[in-house]
Amino acid sequence: MASIDLEKVLDKAWADKGLPEILAAPVSALKGVSDRDGELLQEAFGVKTVSDLAGLKYVRWAQALAALDAPSR
């Protein structure tokens, strides 16, 4: 089972929330993502929530490409 330290990846206001609430949260719930960043993601890609960002095909493609390079790291 995968695990993650929520305090490292989420804004403090979201670190104690449940997973369904986090996935439905605006992308600004992610540490380091500003409200303006969220606005730009919405304008460019239609991304409104953390779940939208996770499902964005460009993110998945980039992760797949990085995974292909993983053995050489």
C-alpha positions in Angstrom: 0.0 0.0 0.0 1.3 3.4 -0.9 1.7 6.1 1.7 2.5 9.8 1.7 3.3 12.4 4.4 0.4 14.7 3.9 2.1 17.5 5.8 4.9 17.6 3.2 2.6 17.8 0.1 -0.4 19.8 1.4 -1.0 23.3 2.6 -1.5 23.2 6.4 -5.2 23.8 6.2 -5.7 20.6 4.2 -3.2 18.2 6.0 -5.9 16.9 8.4 -8.6 16.3 5.8 -9.7 13.0 4.4 -8.7 11.8 1.0 -12.1 12.4 -0.7 -12.0 16.0 0.5 -8.4 16.5 -0.6 -9.1 15.1 -4.0 -12.0 17.5 -4.4 -9.9 20.4 -3.1 -8.6 23.2 -5.4 -5.1 22.6 -6.6 -3.9 25.4 -4.3 -4.3 22.8 -1.5 -1.0 21.4 -2.7 2.0 22.9 -1.0 3.6 25.5 -3.2 0.7 25.9 -5.6 -0.8 29.4 -5.3 -4.3 30.5 -6.0 -3.0 32.2 -9.2 -1.3 28.9 -10.2 -4.7 27.3 -9.8 -6.3 29.9 -12.0 -3.7 29.4 -14.7 -4.1 25.6 -14.6 -7.9 26.1 -15.0 -7.5 28.5 -17.9 -4.9 26.3 -19.7 -6.2 22.8 -19.0 -9.6 23.0 -17.2 -8.0 21.8 -14.0 -10.0 22.8 -10.9 -9.2 20.1 -8.3 -6.4 17.9 -7.1 -8.1 15.0 -8.7 -8.3 16.9 -12.0 -4.6 17.6 -11.9 -3.8 13.9 -11.1 -5.9 12.8 -14.1 -4.5 15.3 -16.5 -3.1 13.4 -19.5 0.0 15.6 -19.7 0.9 14.8 -16.1 0.4 11.1 -16.7 2.6 11.2 -19.8 5.3 13.1 -18.0 5.3 10.6 -15.2 5.4 7.7 -17.6 8.4 9.2 -19.4 10.2 9.8 -16.1 9.5 6.2 -15.0 11.2 5.0 -18.2 14.3 6.9 -17.2 14.2 5.7 -13.6 16.6 2.7 -14.0 19.3 5.0 -15.3 19.1 7.2 -12.2 
